[in-house]
Every structure is written in structure tokens, then in C-alpha cells.
Amino acid sequence: MLAIRAAGAGRLMVKDLAAQMLMQQHGAVQLVDRLCTAGLVERTTSSKDRRIVLIALTETGGRVLASLAGTHAKALLMNEPLLQFPLHDCAY
């Protein structure tokens, strides 16, 4: 969902999603199918070429993504001491 949000106009073709996720296109189609069923993304037809199907977040998907981002940010901040490397122990 983050890849879709970060895309140019907030919409992404399935083949581009597959490339960004480092997965096969049929796997990305299955992922999009599940996200659509959950109401998190929607498929739309390109206004320039009706053969192109674009994936966009729904309002619900945007809220879920924002919630997840907040949760992950809190977890990173809680674990910040574990993420810092002591410079005196490193042999650079």
C-alpha cells in the first residue's frame, strides 16, 4: 500500500507494483485482488488508455496505511537505543 501511496498520482499499474515489490506480475494481481476484497484499494481505468488498469488506495486504505505508519514509527522510537551502534566497539 505504501508503494501505491508513493506513486506519481497515487495510482500505480499492477506491473509497476510487481516490479517495486520484486514479485511476479501474477503474484501482484493476487495481492491486489485481496486488497480490493478488503476494501483497501480500487482498480480504475486510465483516462488516456482504457486498456491500462491503475490501482489506487481507497479512503479506508489510506486510513489503514496512516495507522500502520504511526504504529511502526512508535515501535522504531521505542527501539531506538537498539538501533544505535556504539562507535567505540566498531573496528572501522
Residue pairs with C-beta under 8 A, 6 or more apart in sequence:
1 35
1 40
1 41
1 57
1 61
1 64
1 65
2 65
2 69
3 12
3 17
3 20
3 21
4 10
4 11
4 12
4 17
4 41
4 55
4 56
4 57
4 61
5 57
5 62
5 65
7 16
10 56
10 57
11 44
11 54
11 55
11 56
12 20
12 54
12 55
12 56
13 52
13 53
13 54
13 55
14 25
14 28
14 29
14 32
14 53
14 55
15 25
15 28
17 28
17 31
17 32
17 55
18 24
18 25
18 27
18 28
21 28
21 31
23 31
32 41
32 43
32 55
35 41
35 55
35 61
36 42
36 43
39 58
39 60
39 61
40 57
40 58
40 60
40 61
40 64
41 55
41 56
41 57
41 58
41 61
42 55
42 56
42 58
43 53
43 54
43 55
44 53
44 54
44 55
44 56
45 52
45 53
45 54
46 52
46 53
46 54
57 65
76 83
